[in-house]
Amino acid sequence: QVQLVESGGGSVQPGESLRLSCAGSGFRSEYDVIGWFRQAPGKEREGIACIRKRDGTTYYADSVKGRFTISKDNAKDTVYLQMNSLNPEDITIYCCTASLILHHISALISKNYDYRGQGTQVTVSL
């Protein structure tokens, strides 16, 4: 059974940083891409970053480009999301997802991903 477990969420002040982790297990075959999504109340789910396991190719949404960095540790089957300069607009639940085959890494939409974790809450306190 595939499991994706996020950790690292919490409450920070504007301008501070957090690092989220996504640990994967139970894959019968190699996954292709891990993506991070977020969904604030009343808003559509937003894909923000993803990384290809094989070669480390990354893709970012414009909303986080330059502030967030996605990285991986294949030996641990873990993907990280370093989030800097957090602001109140970043408040939401962050979920990691896994795609078994994704031809275009820029297609950062949830229907292209096969598995999703439960999420971790990020809060930015004023």
VOBA-1610 file (N, C-alpha, C; in pm, whole numbers, padded with zeros to 5 digits, always signed):
BEGIN
Gln+00084-00118+00000Gln+00000+00000+00000Gln+00088+00124+00000Val+00062+00210-00097Val+00141+00332-00108Val+00103+00429+00003Gln+00205+00486+00064Gln+00182+00589+00166Gln+00273+00708+00139Leu+00216+00825+00150Leu+00291+00949+00146Leu+00262+01022+00276Val+00366+01050+00352Val+00347+01112+00483Val+00422+01244+00487Glu+00345+01350+00505Glu+00405+01483+00514Glu+00435+01518+00660Ser+00536+01600+00677Ser+00569+01652+00808Ser+00638+01787+00791Gly+00652+01858+00903Gly+00725+01984+00901Gly+00640+02109+00902Gly+00509+02092+00895Gly+00424+02210+00901Gly+00428+02273+01039Gly+00374+02391+01048Gly+00370+02461+01176Gly+00331+02605+01158Ser+00353+02682+01262Ser+00317+02823+01262Ser+00443+02909+01267Val+00451+03003+01176Val+00566+03093+01172Val+00517+03235+01156Gln+00608+03329+01167Gln+00576+03468+01145Gln+00614+03506+01002Pro+00554+03614+00951Pro+00586+03655+00814Pro+00736+03672+00793Gly+00784+03621+00682Gly+00925+03631+00650Gly+01009+03513+00694Glu+00951+03429+00779Glu+01025+03314+00829Glu+01015+03196+00732Ser+01080+03085+00770Ser+01091+02970+00679Ser+01042+02842+00746Leu+01005+02747+00664Leu+00972+02612+00707Leu+01023+02515+00602Arg+01054+02393+00647Arg+01088+02290+00552Arg+00992+02173+00571Leu+00918+02141+00465Leu+00827+02028+00468Leu+00898+01905+00414Ser+00857+01789+00465Ser+00909+01662+00416Ser+00795+01575+00369Cys+00825+01493+00270Cys+00727+01397+00220Cys+00799+01263+00207Ala+00762+01169+00292Ala+00824+01037+00291Ala+00731+00938+00222Gly+00782+00872+00122Gly+00703+00776+00046Gly+00741+00633+00078Ser+00643+00544+00073Ser+00668+00402+00095Ser+00562+00319+00026Gly+00592+00191+00007Gly+00493+00100-00046Gly+00477+00099-00196Phe+00565+00168-00267Phe+00553+00170-00412Phe+00597+00036-00470Arg+00514-00024-00555Arg+00550-00149-00620Arg+00644-00124-00736Ser+00629-00009-00797Ser+00721+00030-00902Ser+00771+00171-00873Glu+00872+00212-00942Glu+00928+00344-00919Glu+00826+00453-00955Tyr+00814+00550-00868Tyr+00732+00664-00906Tyr+00817+00758-00991Asp+00753+00845-01064Asp+00822+00932-01158Asp+00844+01072-01100Val+00738+01130-01049Val+00744+01268-01002Val+00671+01282-00869Ile+00726+01360-00781Ile+00658+01401-00658Ile+00622+01548-00671Gly+00499+01579-00641Gly+00454+01717-00649Gly+00397+01764-00516Trp+00407+01892-00492Trp+00346+01955-00374Trp+00228+02041-00422Phe+00115+02022-00353Phe-00004+02099-00381Phe-00050+02166-00252Arg-00128+02270-00267Arg-00189+02334-00152Arg-00328+02380-00191Gln-00414+02386-00091Gln-00551+02431-00116Gln-00603+02508+00003Ala-00619+02635-00014Ala-00676+02719+00090Ala-00828+02712+00084Pro-00895+02736+00195Pro-01042+02733+00196Pro-01100+02827+00091Gly-01193+02774+00013Gly-01258+02856-00088Gly-01179+02876-00215Lys-01063+02814-00222Lys-00980+02830-00342Lys-00956+02696-00407Glu-00919+02699-00532Glu-00886+02576-00602Glu-00751+02522-00556Arg-00737+02390-00570Arg-00608+02328-00537Arg-00502+02381-00632Glu-00390+02415-00576Glu-00282+02475-00654Glu-00158+02387-00648Gly-00108+02349-00763Gly+00020+02281-00769Gly+00130+02383-00759Ile+00226+02363-00670Ile+00327+02467-00648Ile+00468+02425-00685Ala+00499+02296-00675Ala+00635+02252-00708Ala+00635+02103-00731Cys+00726+02057-00814Cys+00740+01913-00835Cys+00883+01881-00876Ile+00919+01754-00860Ile+01054+01711-00890Ile+01052+01569-00946Arg+01130+01547-01049Arg+01139+01414-01109Arg+01246+01333-01037Lys+01209+01213-00998Lys+01300+01130-00918Lys+01427+01094-00994Arg+01411+01063-01123Arg+01522+01010-01202Arg+01635+01111-01217Asp+01603+01235-01249Asp+01710+01329-01283Asp+01702+01461-01208Gly+01606+01473-01117Gly+01599+01594-01036Gly+01541+01715-01104Thr+01486+01698-01222Thr+01422+01810-01290Thr+01311+01866-01204Thr+01305+01998-01193Thr+01205+02062-01109Thr+01118+02158-01190Tyr+01005+02189-01130Tyr+00914+02287-01189Tyr+00843+02358-01076Tyr+00825+02489-01090Tyr+00761+02569-00985Tyr+00648+02654-01044Ala+00546+02671-00963Ala+00443+02768-00999Ala+00497+02908-00978Asp+00446+03003-01053Asp+00494+03140-01041Asp+00476+03196-00900Ser+00373+03149-00832Ser+00342+03203-00699Ser+00450+03173-00596Val+00533+03073-00621Val+00636+03037-00522Val+00777+03042-00579Lys+00789+03068-00707Lys+00920+03068-00771Lys+01010+03171-00703Gly+01130+03129-00669Gly+01225+03217-00602Gly+01216+03213-00451Arg+01106+03161-00396Arg+01091+03151-00250Arg+01097+03008-00202Phe+01043+02915-00280Phe+01038+02775-00241Phe+01137+02695-00323Thr+01193+02592-00260Thr+01286+02502-00329Thr+01250+02358-00298Ile+01235+02279-00402Ile+01205+02138-00383Ile+01332+02057-00406Ser+01352+01954-00325Ser+01470+01871-00338Ser+01434+01728-00299Lys+01526+01636-00320Lys+01495+01495-00294Lys+01612+01421-00236Asp+01581+01315-00166Asp+01681+01220-00117Asp+01630+01083-00158Asn+01678+01033-00270Asn+01626+00906-00322Asn+01652+00790-00226Ala+01763+00795-00156Ala+01795+00686-00064Ala+01690+00674+00046Lys+01631+00786+00081Lys+01528+00787+00187Lys+01387+00793+00128Asp+01377+00797-00004Asp+01246+00813-00068Asp+01172+00931-00007Thr+01242+01039+00007Thr+01186+01158+00072Thr+01211+01280-00016Val+01109+01363-00023Val+01117+01489-00096Val+01093+01602+00002Tyr+01167+01709-00015Tyr+01159+01823+00075Tyr+01109+01947+00001Leu+01043+02033+00076Leu+01002+02163+00022Leu+01048+02269+00120Gln+01154+02340+00083Gln+01203+02450+00163Gln+01125+02575+00127Met+01058+02633+00225Met+00974+02749+00200Met+01030+02869+00276Asn+01073+02968+00203Asn+01129+03089+00261Asn+01036+03208+00239Ser+01059+03311+00315Ser+00980+03434+00302Ser+00831+03407+00302Leu+00787+03329+00399Leu+00646+03295+00406Leu+00561+03417+00438Asn+00444+03421+00378Asn+00352+03531+00404Asn+00212+03476+00428Pro+00119+03558+00473Pro-00014+03507+00506Pro-00084+03437+00391Glu-00050+03470+00267Glu-00112+03403+00153Glu-00068+03257+00141Asp+00036+03220+00214Asp+00084+03082+00210Asp+00015+02993+00313Ile-00077+03050+00390Ile-00146+02974+00493Ile-00240+02874+00427Thr-00219+02746+00450Thr-00308+02643+00400Thr-00250+02507+00435Ile-00317+02403+00391Ile-00266+02267+00405Ile-00187+02231+00280Tyr-00069+02175+00303Tyr+00019+02134+00194Tyr+00021+01981+00185Cys-00002+01930+00065Cys-00003+01786+00043Cys+00101+01749-00061Cys+00164+01635-00040Cys+00251+01584-00145Cys+00178+01475-00222Thr+00212+01463-00347Thr+00148+01368-00436Thr+00253+01297-00519Ala+00218+01182-00570Ala+00312+01105-00650Ala+00248+01065-00782Ser+00323+01084-00888Ser+00280+01043-01020Ser+00368+00929-01067Leu+00306+00822-01114Leu+00385+00707-01161Leu+00450+00735-01296Ile+00377+00806-01380Ile+00432+00845-01511Ile+00381+00985-01544Leu+00471+01077-01563Leu+00432+01214-01598Leu+00525+01262-01709His+00471+01275-01829His+00555+01310-01944His+00599+01455-01941His+00508+01541-01901His+00539+01685-01899His+00537+01734-01756Ile+00653+01759-01701Ile+00662+01795-01559Ile+00592+01926-01530Ser+00573+02009-01632Ser+00504+02136-01611Ser+00353+02120-01596Ala+00303+02000-01623Ala+00160+01976-01609Ala+00129+01949-01463Leu+00142+02055-01383Leu+00129+02043-01238Leu-00017+02058-01197Ile-00096+01957-01232Ile-00236+01954-01194Ile-00265+01820-01127Ser-00359+01821-01035Ser-00376+01706-00947Ser-00421+01580-01020Lys-00493+01595-01132Lys-00541+01475-01200Lys-00427+01393-01259Asn-00311+01452-01271Asn-00195+01380-01325Asn-00120+01300-01219Tyr-00166+01308-01096Tyr-00098+01241-00985Tyr-00184+01129-00931Asp-00118+01019-00896Asp-00189+00897-00861Asp-00212+00879-00711Tyr-00126+00936-00631Tyr-00137+00918-00486Tyr-00119+01052-00416Arg-00179+01064-00301Arg-00170+01189-00224Arg-00164+01160-00077Gly-00087+01239-00004Gly-00079+01227+00141Gly-00191+01303+00209Gln-00191+01299+00341Gln-00298+01362+00420Gln-00277+01512+00435Gly-00154+01554+00423Gly-00127+01697+00430Gly-00072+01742+00563Thr-00012+01860+00561Thr+00040+01922+00680Thr+00005+02070+00676Gln-00034+02125+00791Gln-00084+02262+00797Gln+00030+02362+00814Val+00024+02466+00735Val+00119+02577+00749Val+00040+02702+00784Thr+00083+02768+00889Thr+00016+02890+00935Thr+00119+03001+00948Val+00082+03118+00901Val+00168+03235+00914Val+00094+03336+01000Ser+00146+03358+01118Ser+00079+03444+01215Ser+00124+03588+01202Leu+00025+03677+01203Leu+00058+03819+01193Leu+00103+03873+01327
//
